[in-house]
Amino acid sequence: MFLNVYEVLFKFFGPQNWWPADDRFEVCVGAILTQNTSWSNVEKAIRNLKVHGYLSPERILELDSDILKSLIRPAGFYNQKAERLKIFSRFLLESGGFESLSKLSNYSLRETLLSLKGIGKETADSILLYAFSKPIFVVDAYTKRLFYRLGLIDSEKIDYDKLRKIIEGNIPADITIYNEFHALIVRECKEFCRKKPVCENCPIVRMCRFYERKG
Ligand code: SF4
């Protein structure tokens, strides 16, 4: 069923080409900055960093904290996020960069990322999937809402890792599918399965228990 949902969404929306970034460090910066804000705000903050030539771990580390805060201000919570970017940049440099960290097993890299201040499960898994190409499914509030409404899980308050493992157990461990499926869930929930759902033209309406009950 999970795979069916993926296939119908993919057929309907097409490839989403995530994560929108020029390199892996930019993916990580985006994953940190997107906490509690919209992607359009993140784009403004990333643009500021890029325009001034600060989008590298070395430059972020040496950058004066107040200047960093002002550059990422559009993404909100700029005090916390500036600190998180510095912590992540230091970690990346001290660990030998992406190549060296890639050699760690999926879960030891996950644990390492989760041990960094301000990196929660969704951020860590976004970094693992989109920057390190590790087959770990990214769960977010959209994922919980959608699969709950479809009737594939019993509660929208399901534990993060429990849902991640259910999805991982029901789709092939294929990076392309993981990558696209998460992006497609976000797209579906922004266009159709909103807080107040727009069911009539939803591509997965025939699979949906919520709609069945409603109708
Ligand atoms: S039919 Fe409605 S509730 Fe079901 S997935 Fe689509 S938008 Fe969401």
Residues whose N, C-alpha, C, O or C-beta is under 5 A from the ligand:
A	BS01	SF4	R149 F192 C193 P197 V198 C199 C202 I204 V205 C208 F210 Y211
